[in-house]
Amino acid sequence: HPMDRLLSGDVGFGKTEVCLHAVYRAHLNNKQTIFLAPLVVLAYEHYESIRERLKPFGINVALLTRMSTTKETSAVLK
């Protein structure tokens, strides 16, 4: 069943690892996920590390921020 989850915790407690595990499990079940970050800079940092870590599994990773152009947003959404 589709569901929304919010993972909250202090710095260094493994939130990103838990989220990546959930992203991978969703991929195995042919589902899409979204990974939100509160800052554009943090979004770029997460994007780079997540893209590299999930590349061996053939998972497409895209980045959308408030700084993304309309053209970039349209391309990602397609």
Secondary structure, DSSP 4 states (H G I P E B T S, - for coil): ----------TTSSHHHHHHHHHHHHHHTT-------SSHHHHHHHHHHHHHHHGGGT-------TT--HHHHHHHH-
